[in-house]
Amino acid sequence: MSPDDSARYSSAAYNSTIGIQAETVHDSTIYFVHPDASPQEKYRVGLQLLEDGVPSRAREMITDAIAHGYDGTEVRFHWVLAMLSGRSHHDLTTEEVERLRYASRLVRTYAEDEWKEALRVTFDLLAVLSTTGSETGPVLKQLQDLPLRQHDAILRHLDVILTGGLKDDLWAETLGRARAERFDNDRARRVWAYFAPTPIGARAVQPRPSTAAAAKAAFPLRAVLFVISSALLGALALITDPAWAIIELPVALGAGLTAARFGVRWWGREPSPGLTAGARVPLPRDPASTEDGFTKRVRHSFDHYFSVRRPHGFTSDAWLDHTVHVRSSLAAEIADLYRESRIGVERVDWLIRYLAEDARNRHNNGTLFDQHRQDQTPGRTKALAVAALAVLGVATLATFGTAVSGAAQPQTLWALLTLLGAAWSGNAAASLWLEVQREERRLARETREYREQLTARQIAHQRWQSLLDELRPSEREMETWLTCDKTSFVDEALQHHRLTWRDLITHTILVAPGPAYKRGRVRGGPWRYSHYVFRLFLFTQDGIREISSEFNFSDGTRSNEQRSNYRFDALTSVQVTENLDVGYDLELFLTNGPARKIRVKDADAHQLAPTENSQEIAEINLSAAGSTHTFRLLEGIAADGKSWIERHGPDSLAPFQIAG
């Protein structure tokens, strides 16, 4: 189940405003090819691209592998599929048609195996399409006899080029497979993980450097002065009245040690933070930045996760009131730790969610505010420290009295000087010693807390990363689900208009981002969206029927469906506008209405890795959206009307012949 609350979006399918809510690029190397890669490796990557719905790049890779000597029935079969995948006859250039003809003539030279038979069936299908009135029964029988792997691959990749009665004969099977696979592999529970941002690594507030260096440097001199002064005062007392001095000096020494023992437990503590358990809020670098956009988003995220991850018996408002200081200190900490990374708060949400759960658990354990209670010195310690200091003072004055009793004036003066020296140096030495002790205790505590917090957060980070890795769908799964959605959409459109494939001249479907979406991709792959707009164009003898609908990719639900019909001559112009900062737009100009602007894709230059080429990635995304095929088809019709389709139909090609 996704940790993020699902948002509701509502917008018209036409002329809608696209809004990126979040985006992530998965750091995968599945499409990476080293410049010195072997032909076998290039073929492997090309096959992966083909299966993942990137046929344009697959064509390049497999062609390169063949050019470097890696050829055979399996390689040629997938090369042919890459040439035809997502394309119709009018998308093929003259050179590509000739290369396909050359490949068809090569079939007879290969040894017999299942891949050669699949190649033969593929070209037989093309021959049937390019020959008016051809009998489809034999080739359909050959297709059904193929192994399932080759059979399904042909149906999937020749989906656009197969038309008419042949498509009708295969449609029930295609639709059945789409219905079976559309929600396969726990799609509804896993899709969100594909769009989840890569969590940034765990961090914790590091211990502050010790500030006790000056105190450590000054302490020895004060301590020596105190020892000398105390020793002289004790010596004078022993000289004057040894009997009393022997009693007073041990009492003073014992009281001093007791005061030091319990005093360091009291005055040696650092001041309590007074906010939350172990909270150490780093000072902001710039006061003006304490409430920047990132900090506000962090605070909002803390409010959200604390409100939904609350202890039993608390309402959201009550828990937020109870933890106001906890959230404030933690939000300041997280904002300061990650502000310099220039990331969106979505990448640190995992940590905020963990801290909210940790606060809830500590409340349930009764330890949410434990640190504040631990920082309070027990009353017994305070009482013993005060009593020891009082005894020390009395014993010191008694020793001074003993030293000056019946003594001559010079000894009295020396006793007074030693008393004042012991008092001053003792106070100074004690203050410095306590400062050193406070800093050492603080540094030890913060170091321990830092290690404990960092370890706990690293475990939480690894747990979250492992969950994402486990749930995140593969590129093949995402492409399969999308293909099934498109098949279902086309079928519903055909049923609504009561059309069969025999009634269609051709069709095209444009897949664009929805009005509000998250998007994700792997390095070298196309963007995939959490919300799509499907736009289907059905070309019949009477004109064009256009159907559009918004799709929620997580659950396959549709909304805001719109339909329109127009004659071929009503489509007067088609334009594609490209803006590197905005993206690609397709504009349709009709005689009976304003221009319709359709966003095909958004800009992605800022999301490119150093090894990626912006033009190449743009072409991959346009191909995956079906825009290249759609634009060429609509542009031809806008220029020549229905006659353009007739001139570029499958029967405009000479039949593919396979000898032997």
Secondary structure, DSSP 8 states (H G I E B T S, - for coil): --SS--------STT----EEEEEEE---TT---TT--HHHHHHHHHHHHHTT-HHHHHHHHHHHHHTT--SHHHHHHHHHHHHTT--GGGS-HHHHHHHHHHHHHGGGS--SHHHHHHHHHHHHHHHHTSTT---HHHHHHHHHS-HHHHHHHHHHTTTT--HHHHHHHHHHHHHHHHHHTTTTTHHHHHHHHHS----------------HHHHHHHHHHHHHHHHHHHHHHHHHHHH-HHHHHHHHHHHHHHHHHHHHHHHHHTTS-----SSTT------S-GGGTTSHHHHHHHHHHHHHHHHS--TT--HHHHHHHTHHHHHHHHHHHHHHHGGG---GGGGHHHHHHHHHHHHHHHHTT-TTHHHHHTS--HHHHHHHHHHHHHHHHHHHHHHHHHHTT--HHHHHHHHHHHHHHHHHHHHHHHHHHHHHHHHHHHHHHHHHHHHHHHHHHHHHHHHHHHHHHH---HHHHHHHHHHHHHHHHHHHHHHHT--GGGEEEEEEEEEE-SSEEEEEETTS--EESEEEEEEEEEETTEEEEEEEEEETTTTEEEEEEEEEE-GGGEEEEEEEEETTTEEEEEEEETTS--EEEEEEE--GGG--TT--HHHHHHHHHHHHTHHHHHHHHHHHHHHTHHHHHHTSGGGS-------
